[in-house]
Amino acid sequence: MRGEGIRARKALGQNFLVDRNVIARIADAVDIGPEDRILEVGPGKGALTELLAARCARLVAVELDTRLVPVLRREFSENQRVEIVHDDILKLDLRSLLASEGAGKWKVAANLPYNISTPVLFKFLDHMDLFSRLVLMLQKEVGDRLAASPGTKDYGTLSVFFQLHFNVARELIVRPGSFHPVPKVDSVVLSFVPLEKPREEVGDERYFRRMVKGAFSMRRKTLWNCLKGADLGLSGGQLAEALETCGIDPGRRGETLSLGEFAALSRAMIALGGI
């Protein structure tokens, strides 16, 4: 068996997916055409890699574990469409790697370790122009936050940032028994389809992100207190004016604002001199 005897490393957040039915469903969710190019992150022992490679024109798989890289390279050595890259996805220059393969967008399949899922998500967000579709397996708690609606306990910065730029859909829930070793929590597979343009005009993306992070910085506090304490370049009077312009009660909490309200507030604050 491929990778037999290699145990999952807790330090790398490894849990190897072993349920063949789940693996097949993830491959189906990637929606691969014969001309597609796939970036796989965290191939592990290569169970999903095998299915992806059989369907696509090109597969680049990025694996950090030094024990698994030679196993994967031996397994796929006769398949010229597959390349195993030994690197850390958080440090890897994605733009250079994928651009070297020529023009055109990529699809992504990834089983993200729980301990690095958020920074990897933001890396994909910041490189979204490279991709036409992403299918990511995440801890269910993180997945719930990505797909959450305003006013719910899971709604937060991840919800706002990703729903601004993607259509996010839940593909399937993955129970702990589908992995070895067995994790203590459920996982979820989500698909992300980048939008041609942001769902809302925010004025300036960097300022928008800072403002949204400020709004969620103290979830028990009012929007007014959260934003007043953030470094957003406005006086109290200007902040009050921006909220009034948007018709937003300063006594509300950040988690009650819709994406449209956050976008409107960002534009109003920038217009008043927010930097």
N, C-alpha and C positions, 0 to 999 in steps of 0.2 A: 504494500500500500504506500502511496506517495507520502513522504514525510513521516513514515512510521518511526516511532520512538522520539520524535521531537515534541516536547511538552510546551504547552502555552506558557508564556512569560507574563506574570502579573504586571511587571514593570512596564511592559509594552501594551498593556490593556488587551491582551489577546484572548479571544474566545473563538475557536474554530467552528465554523458552520458545517454541520455534518448531515443535516436533513436534506436528502436529495430532492424531495418535493418542493421545499422552500427555495433551494438553489435554482430549480427549474423556473419557479414563478418569478424570481428576481431577474433571471435572464430574459424571460418574456416581457417583464416590465420595462426593460431597457429599450425594447422595440427596435431591434437591430435589423437593418437592411444590408444587403450584400456589399454595398459601397461604403458602409459606415466605418468610422474609425473610433475606437473605444479606448478610453483611459480608465484603467482599473487601479484603485488605491487599496492596498492591503490585501493582496491575493491569498495570503496565508499559504495553505498547502495546495492551492490551485483548483479547488473543486468548481468554483464559479468560472475561473479562467478557462477551463476546458470547454464549457458551453459557449462562452463569449467568443472564443477563438474559432469555433466551428461555424460561426454565423457572420463574422465581420470581415472587412478587407484588411484591417490593421488593428493590432492590440498592443498597447504599451501598458505594462503592469509595474507599478511602483511598490517595492517592498523594502522595509527597513531592516528586518531581521536577517542578520548575517548567516544564520543557520539555514534559512529557507531559500535564500537566493540561489545557491548552487543546485538545490533540489529542483526548483522551478526551471532553471536554465537547462538542466539535463532532460527534464520531462518534455520541454517544448523546443528542444534543440533542432529538430527536423522541420519545424514549422517556421518558415521565413517571415510569416506575417506577425509573429509574436516577438516582442522584445521585453526582457525583464530588466528593469532599472533598479539598481540598489541605491536607494536614497531615502531621505526623510521628506515626506510631502510638505512639511511646514517650512523646510529650507530650500526646497527645489524651486528653480526658476521655471515655472510652468510655461510662461510665454515663450521662452527660448526653446524648451523641450518640444512643445507642440508645433511651434512655427518651423522648426527644422524638418518637420514631416510634410511641409507644404501648406498651401492655403486650404481653407474650409474648416467648418466647425466639428467638434468632437462630442461624443456622448460619454458620460461618466457612469461607472458602476463602482460603488465603494461600500465596504463594511467598516465603518469608522469606529476605532477604539473609543470607548466612552470618555477616556481621560483627555482626548485631544479633539473631540468632535466640534466644539464651538470654534476654536481657531481655524480648523480646516474648513468649516462652513463659511467663515468670513473670507478665507482665501479664495474659495469658489465664487463668492459674491463679488470680490474685487476683480475676478477674471471671467466674469459671466459672458463677456463677448466671445470667448473661445468655444462656448458650448451651445448645443441645441437641446440637450436633455441631460438631466442628472438623476440617477436613481441611487439613493443613499440609505443604508441601514444605520439606524441610530437608536440610542436608548429611548424608550417610549416617552419618557418625561421630556426629553429634548424635542422629539417629534411633535408632542402635544403643544409645546410652546410655539413651534414654527407655524402650526396651522390654526392657532387660537384666534378667537374673535374678541373684539373689545368688550370689557366688562367681565371677563372670565379670569379666574385665578392664574391661568397659564399665559395670558396675554402680556407681552413685554417687548423688549427691544428686538429680539429675534423675529417675532411676529411681524412687527412694523417694517423692519429692514427688508426681510425676504418677500413679504407680500407686496412691497413696493415694486419689485423687479421680477417676480416669478408667479406663475400659477403653481400652487403647491397642492398635491393630492396624496392621500394615503393609499398605498397599494396593498399592503397586508401587515398584519400583526405577526410577530415571530416570538413564540414562547421559549422559555429558557431551555427546555428539553431538546431544542433543535441545535444546541451548541455543545461543544466539549472544550474545556470544562463548562459545567452548567452555571450560567450567571444567576444572580439573585433577582433580576428584574426582566420585564418584557422588553422586546425591541420592536421597532416599527420600520417598515420600508416606505419611504416617501419618494415621489417623483417631483422634479422641479423643471418647469419649462420656462426659459427666459422670455420676458415680454419684449416686443420690438422697441417699446419706449416705456418709461416708468408709468405706473398706474396714476400717479399724481405728479404735478410739477411742484418741486420742493424749493426751488430757488438756487440752492447750493447744497450739494450732497454732503459735504463735510460738515457744514454748519447744521444741516438737518440731523445728522447722526448725533452730533454733540447735544443738540436740543432735546432729542428723544431720550438719549441716555440720562440727561439731567432730569427729565420728567419722571423717569422710573428710578431715580437714584434713592428715593426713600418712599417705598410703596404705601406706607401708612400716612404720609404727609400729603397736604394739598398740592395741587399743581403749582399754585403761587409760591409756596415755600420751597418746593423743589427747584423751580426755575430761577427764583431769586437767589438761591444759593449756588447756582451754576455760573460758570464764567462764560457768559454769552454776549458780553459787550453792550448791555443795555442797563439804563438806570431803572429804578423801581417804577418811575412814572412812565417810561417808555414801554416797559413790560406790561403795565396795566393797560396802556393804549393798544398794544398789539392784541391782547386778550379781548378787549372790548370790540376792536375792529372785526375780530373773527366770531364774536358772539359766544365766547367760551367763558363760562363761570370760573373765576380763579379758585373757587372753593372745591372744584372737582378734583378727582385724582387722575393721574396720568393714564392709568389702565382703563379709564372710561372713554378716552378720546379715540375716534376712528382714524384710519389712515388719512382720510381727507381732511380732518380737523388738524392733525399734526402738520400736514403739508401746508395748509392755509396759514397756520401759526408761524411756521418757518418762513414763509414768504413775507408775512407782516413784520416779523422781527428783523429780517434782513433789510426790508424797506426803511425801517427806523434806525438803521445803523448797526445792527447786530453783526459781529465779526467773530 
